[in-house]
Amino acid sequence: MKHFLLLLALLGAAGAASAQANLIHAISLGTRLGVDAAVAGNRKHQDASSDRYVTTATYHGASYYQKRTPSSKLKGPGGPQIAYQESLLQQCQAALLADSTSALGTAETWAMLQSSRELIARDRPSWAVDAYADEASFYQAETVRRQRRAAAEKH
């Protein structure tokens, strides 16, 4: 009889421990889901506010993103740097559309654009800079393509 009662007590303790483990698991899962939902909601808010001025541009069948922000929206931290980034990219676009053979920028241009994006990300972390990077990469690749074509025509 003692063994039977001891066995029941041990099984009861194991069942209680199992129930507590399930409760802890459920609480941690609920907390994780709540945090994930909050983070996703915050991302949507950031994306909605910082990607509002992104458009798609096309050049000779190739598409790339452009972001141009009205000057009234550039107040606050990072505003002057955003304006500088967009003005450099606007100069590259003007060169792209003006001539089909000249380079759109130099190694210094690409380095300045990269540095500018890093400063924007530091000063205004919620500001999406992906469109700037995409546009700069497009202009850089177009410059390389033009240089290769010019070199091939010389031979």
N, C-alpha and C positions, 0 to 999 in steps of 0.2 A: 504494500500500500504506500509506503514511504517513497518507493521508486516511482510509482505512478504519479503521486502528487508532485514530486520533484520534476518529472518529465512535463507535466502540465504547466508548472511554474516557468520552466525554461522555454517552453513553446509560447507561453503568454508573453514573456519578456522579448522573445525574438519577434513576435507579431507586433508588439508595441514599437520596437526599434524599427521595424520595417515600415510601419505606418508613419513614424516620425521622419524617416528618410524620404518617403513619398511626399510628405508635406513640405519638407525642405526643398525637394526637387521642384515641386509645383510653385513654390514661392520664388525660387531663383529663376525659373522659366518665365514667370509673369513679370518679374523685374527686368529681365533681359528683353522681353518683347516690348515692354513699355519704353525702355531706353532706345531700342531700335526704332520705334515709331517716332519718338521725339527727334532723334537724329535725322531720320528721313524727312520729317516735316520741316526741320531747319534747313536741310539741303534744298528742298523745294522752294522755300522762301528765298534763300540766297540765289538760286538759279533764276527764279522769276524776276528778281530785282536786278541782277548783274548781267543777265543775258538778254535783256529786253531790246537792246539796240544792235543785235547781231543779224546780219543779212547774208545771203549767199550771192557771191559774184562769180561770173564765168568769163574765162578768157580762152579763146580757141578750143572750146569744148571741155576745158578743165574747170572744175568748180572749187572754190575756196570760201572760207568764212571771212567776213569783214565786220568789225564792230566800230561804230562811230557814235559817240555820245554827245548829246546837246550840251553846250557849255553850262547851261543852268543846272545840270545834274552833276557837275564836277566839283561842287563845293565840298569842303571837308578834307580829311587826310587822303593823300594820294591823288588829289584832283589835278594839280599841276603836272604830275608825272604821267597820269592818264592822257592829258591833253598833249604832252610831248610825244608819247608813244603813238597816238593816233595821227599827229602831224607828220612824224617820220614815215609811217605807213602810207599816209596820203601822198607824200612825195614819191614814194616807190610806185604807187598806183599811177600817178601822173606820168612818170617815166615809162611805165609799162604801156600805157595807152598812146603815148606820144611817138614812140619809136619801137620798131621791132628788132633792132639789132644791138642797141647799147645796153650796157650792164645797168641793173636797177639799183645796185648798191655795192658796197665794198665789204671787206672783212670787218672794218671798223663799224660800218652801218649795222651789220648783223650783231656785233658785240654790244653796241649801244642799245639795240632793241632788246636783247636778252637781259642786259643790266636793268633797263627800264622796267621790264616785266617783273624782275625780282624785287625791285623797289615797290612796285604797285602791290605785289603779293604781301610784302612786309607791312606796308602802310595801311592797306585796306584789304585784309584777308578775305572778306566776303566778295570781293570783286573778281569775277572770272576772267582770266587772261588767256584762256585756251584759244579764243578766236584770234587774238593778236599773234599767238605763236603759229597758228595755222596759216595766217596771212603772210607772216614773215617767212615761213618755210616755203610757201608757194613762190614768193618773189626771189628767194635765194635759189631755188631749183630752176626757176626761169632764167636767172642770170647764168647759171652753170650751163643750161641748155644753149643759150645764146653764145656763150664763149666757145663751146664745142663746135657749134655750127660755123662760127667765124673761123676757127682753126681749120676745120675741114675744107672751107672754101679757099683758104690760102694754098692748100696743097693741090 
